[in-house]
Amino acid sequence: MKLIAAAASALVLAITGLTAANAVAGTRASTLEHFEAMSTNSVSAVATLIARGPLTIGGTVNLETGRAVLPGGKLTLTHHQVHGSSTFSNRTCLATLTSSGTYRITGGTGPYRHVRGHGDYRLTAYAIVAKVKGKCAANVVPYAQETLLTASGPIQQ
């Protein structure tokens, strides 16, 4: 029984090692980074961030300041909005905001101090406010909100 458990453990380690090696080899070949940031918090600009590509790491990003906090360091991003629009439905109390443009990685600390890059981004946000006496409440925090930011572009480390 111990032999079977040891063999199974060795097989799992071998598969995990191969998968990790393939993942590392795959990320080194690519210089395209994909960022996704998501938030459902209606009172904070901080969103969860996942980067996929040469960095492949998770952290948080402040959607107002562009500061990303990652394990061991930070990245600073700036953006330039090219298109933007917003709508509000008085019937459903749903606000929709879209924005798109370009971004640039302008600085970093720790292991990210030499990271530079640029690319395109798209942001979509939805928010719903409560109805009060049949009308959408004004100047209140939404009771439901979603924000999704996607961005991609080449990076240099």
Residue pairs with C-beta under 8 A, 6 or more apart in sequence:
23 56
27 53
27 54
27 56
28 54
30 53
30 54
31 53
31 54
31 154
31 155
31 156
32 53
32 152
32 153
32 154
32 155
33 51
33 52
33 53
33 54
33 55
33 117
33 119
33 152
33 153
33 154
33 155
34 51
34 52
34 53
34 150
34 151
34 152
35 49
35 50
35 51
35 52
35 61
35 121
35 149
35 150
35 151
35 152
36 49
36 50
36 52
36 148
36 149
36 150
36 151
37 47
37 48
37 49
37 50
37 61
37 63
37 147
37 148
37 149
38 47
38 48
38 146
38 147
38 148
38 149
39 45
39 46
39 47
39 48
39 63
39 145
39 146
39 147
40 144
40 145
40 146
40 147
41 47
41 145
42 127
42 141
42 142
42 143
42 144
42 145
43 141
45 62
45 63
45 64
45 65
46 60
46 61
46 62
46 63
47 60
47 61
47 62
47 63
47 147
47 149
48 58
48 60
49 58
49 59
49 60
49 61
49 68
49 70
50 57
50 58
51 57
51 58
51 59
51 70
53 155
54 155
54 157
55 70
55 112
55 115
55 155
55 157
57 70
57 71
58 70
59 68
59 69
59 70
59 71
60 68
60 69
61 67
61 68
61 69
61 77
61 149
62 68
63 123
63 147
63 149
66 76
66 77
66 78
66 79
66 103
67 74
67 75
67 76
67 77
68 74
68 75
68 76
68 77
70 112
72 110
72 111
72 112
73 108
73 109
73 110
73 111
73 112
73 113
74 108
74 109
74 110
74 112
75 105
75 107
75 108
75 112
75 115
76 105
76 106
76 107
76 108
77 103
77 104
77 105
77 106
78 103
78 104
78 106
79 101
79 102
79 103
79 104
79 121
80 101
80 102
80 103
81 99
81 100
81 101
82 100
82 101
82 102
83 98
83 99
83 100
83 101
84 97
84 98
84 99
84 100
85 97
85 98
86 95
86 96
86 97
86 98
87 95
87 96
88 94
88 95
88 96
88 136
89 95
90 135
90 136
92 128
93 128
93 129
93 130
93 131
93 136
93 137
94 126
94 127
94 128
95 125
95 126
95 127
95 128
95 129
95 142
96 124
96 125
96 126
97 123
97 124
97 125
97 126
97 127
98 122
98 123
98 124
98 125
99 121
99 122
99 123
100 120
100 121
100 122
100 123
101 120
101 121
102 118
102 119
102 120
102 121
103 118
103 119
103 120
103 121
103 151
103 153
104 117
104 118
105 115
105 116
105 117
105 118
105 155
107 113
108 114
108 115
114 156
114 157
115 155
115 156
115 157
116 155
116 156
117 153
117 154
117 155
117 156
118 153
118 154
119 151
119 152
119 153
119 154
120 151
120 152
120 153
121 149
121 150
121 151
122 149
122 150
122 151
123 147
123 148
123 149
124 147
124 148
125 145
125 146
125 147
125 148
126 144
126 145
126 146
127 142
127 144
127 145
127 146
128 142
128 143
128 144
128 145
129 136
129 137
129 140
129 142
129 143
130 136
130 137
130 140
130 143
131 137
